[in-house]
Amino acid sequence: MTIPKDHPRYESLMRREKLKDMVERGIVDPTGLISHGRGEAFDYLMDEKSVEPALKAEEAAAAFLLNAKNPVICVNGNTAALCPKEISVLAQEINAKIEVNIFHRTEERMNTIIRFMEDEGAENVLGRKPDARIPGLSSDRALCTKEGIFDSDVILVPIEDGDRAEALVDMGKTVISIDLNPISRTSKTATVSISDDISRALENIRKFAIKMKGNEEYIIETINTYDNSQTRQETINIICFILKNEFQKEA
Ligand code: ATP
């Protein structure tokens, strides 16, 4: 299907088309389309841009990732489909490992996603041969590798579900979530909750990382002064403000 470039929702419609194609290729599970729809709804409520608290969280995320001993970026079907290149370049910038971890797991789907990530430039993608389990999870999402997710100290989890975010926090990890919904269980649980679209968030984290790399003092100060509850509260305030103003515009 051809979407005219001047369509006001061109970007959004193109992404929907991409996700539809990725379902056909076996990379995205059909339920991933529902997750995406939930994300789009929250993006709409934040004017489809990176709001100020999201930028604060993205800067903190860059600091935590640069300060980590074993940073890992977790990739599921939607993440692979939407941002394969952004994941690869961020991983290189912060020296992080990439591990695929999916809820609807089959060997075939794992291989398809890993191969796709590698074709798009990701190196040494982990996840094919799990040799550890995340405690407290009964689903296949518990399956992981010891060198990657299991032994990570800081983990970036885009488009995550709440159970796994909780299990990772219970393991003592610093969990950085990218989830447009600031009141999801994931956002409530994470150490750093980024309520922004995945593409914008990954690019912003990368830019912050480039800026603060090598400046240890600034990295530590950013970590020590970051307040995640305040950030979440500010995000919710912005959504309320936008909704209220929209109503006043119409009244
Ligand atoms: P939880 O279990 O944390 O309450 P959930 O049940 O909504 O969340 P999922 O259905 O797995 O969990 O959805 C993942 C989350 O990812 C959703 O809350 C959605 O807002 C978010 N999301 C979807 N697409 C994007 C995107 N492109 N960028 C950022 N976040 C997204």
Residues whose N, C-alpha, C, O or C-beta is under 5 A from the ligand:
A	BS01	ATP	S35 H36 R38 G39 I159 E160 D161 G162 D163 I178 D179 L180 N181 S184 R185 T186 D196 D197 I198
